[in-house]
Amino acid sequence: MKETKEMLIDCPVCNEIKTAESQIKTEKIPYFGEVMETSILCKVCGYKHVDIIALDHKDPIRYEIEISKDKLSNRVVRSQSATVSIPELGIKVEPGSKSEGYISNIEGVLNRFKDGVKQALILFQDDEAQTNAKNTLKKLDKLLKGDLKADLIIEDPFGQSNISGLEVKKRPLTKKELSKLKSNFTIIDSNKE
């Protein structure tokens, strides 16, 4: 069942009164469970924010798939609590205070990494950072063209993420792996004495 709530709110960027349309939708998505999509769009300044929040909590999980040209369209759901990495390229995105969930595909995830590396090129001007970023962009382009293979890994302490496809390796996270992940959430264990 799909449920949508809409309201006008003050824009968090331009501070104009009641100019941002806020939408909250909840729905059940096959294989992923119940999710909530939130969006804000300001009619004055154009500010836009979208987030996908999985409402069902599952066991901690790790997904891994070898990236190849024929798998670029495989569906990827990344919850706000998940860590996404491509170890062969030395790149990783961990959850933080502004972490957002998204639904995309492998190609979209690679393009998100490219956008992040391009931002690093702007922020870090030293020669080493520039060289590393440019090399990483070249490798991401090779992955997108199918000229390079590497693994896409998603580790989610709340089991809300997913990569679709028959070739996906899926397994529970070990306690040791789980202890090393950032979750961006405070968990209060009421069973502790």
N, C-alpha and C positions, 0 to 999 in steps of 0.2 A: 504494500500500500504506500502510495506516494503522498506526502503531506508537505505543503508549502506555506510559509508565513512570510509576509512582506511588511516593511514599515519604512518610513523616512526617518533618517537620523542626521545629526550634525556631522559634517565631514571632518574626519580626524586630521586631514591635511590642510585644507584651506579654511577650516572652521566656519564655513557658511552654515547657516541654520537650516535644518531639514532639507538639504540638497542631495544627500546620499541615500540611494535606495539600498536597503539591506534585505537580503533574501536568505531564508533558512529552509532547506529542503531535506527531508529524511526519506530514505527509500531502502528497500532491500535489493541488493545486487547479488545475482547468483555467484556462488563460490566465495564471496567476500563478506556476506552478511549485511547487517544494517549499517548504513553510512549516513552522515549528515554533511551536506554541502552548504557552506556559508559564502555569501558574496556581498561585496559592497561596491557600488559604482556611483561616483559623484557626478552630477549633471553639470556642475560649474567648472571644476578643475580637471575632471577626467580620471581622478584617482580610482584605481581598481584593485581589489583584493579578493582572492578566491582561495578557499581551503576545503579540503576533504578530510573529515574526521570519521574514522571507523568507530562505531559504537559497541561492537562486539569485541571482547577481549578473548584471545585464544592463547595457546601455549607458545612460548618463544620459538621462533623459526628462522631458518637460514635457507635462502634460495640461491642457486648458482646456475648460470647458463653460459655456455661459450658463445660469444658474439660472432655472428657471421651474417653476411648480406641477406641470406634467406630467413633470418630470424629477427630482422629489424622491426617487423610489424608485430612481434609478440607483445601482448598486453602486459603492462607493468602498473601495479598499484603500489605506491609508496606512502605509507602512513607517516604522520608527523614524528613518530618515534623511531623510525627506521634509519639505519646507516646504509648508505649505498656506496659501493667501491668498485674500482677496476684496478686490482693489485698490480698487474703488469705495467700500468701507466703511472702508478704511484698516486692515484687520485681517490679521494674519499670525501663524502658529504655526511656529516654527523648532525643529529638533531640539535637545534639551538633554540633560543628564545623566540626567534621569528620563523621557526621551522614550519613548513606547510606540507600537507599531504597532497598528492596529485595522482591522477589516472592518466597514463600516457602509453607509449610503446618504447621499445629499446632505442629506436632512432631518436625519439623525443628526449630520452634520458641522456643520450650522447650529446644532443644539442644543448641540453641544460648544462652539462659539464663544459662544453665549449664556451657558453656564455660566461660561466664562472671563471674560466681560464682567461678569457678576454678582459674581464674585470681586473684580474690579477696583473695583467700587462699594464693596465692604467695605474693601478695602485703602487706597484713595486717597480722602481726604475733601475735598480742595480743590474749589472750585466748578467750575473748568475740567474737571477729571477727571470729576466727577459729571455735568456737562452732556454731555460727549463720550460717556460710557458710556451714558447714557440715550438719547441720539440713536442710538447704534449698536444698542442693543436694539430700538428702534422700527424701524430699517431691517431688522434680522434678522427681526423679526416680519412685516414687509411682504414680505420674500423668501419666507417660509414660506407666506404667504397667496396668493402669486402677484401681489401688487400692485406689485412692484419687480423689476427685472432687474439682474443683476450676474454677473460671471464668477467661477467657482471654479477656482483654479489649483493644481495640485500639481506641484512640481519635485523630482525625486528623483535625486541623483547616482549611485545604485546601480541605478536602473531597476526597483525592486521594488514601486512603487506602481502604481495603476491607477484609472481611472474608466471604467465601462462605458457604452455607448450609441453609437448611430450618429452623434450630433451632436458627439461629443467630438473636439476638435482635438488631435492627438498629433504631437509632433516631438522630435527630439534636442535636448538642451540645447547651446547654444554654449559654447565654452571660456570666454568672458567671463561668461556667466550662471553657469556651473559654479564659476568662481573666487569668485563672490559668495555662494555658498550655504554654510550651515553644515551639516556632515555628522555631527558628534558622533563621528567616528571618526578614528583616527590611521592614515594610510596610509603604508606604507613601500614605496617604489618600489625594488625590487632591481635594476632596469635602470640606475639612475643610477650614474655613476662618481665 
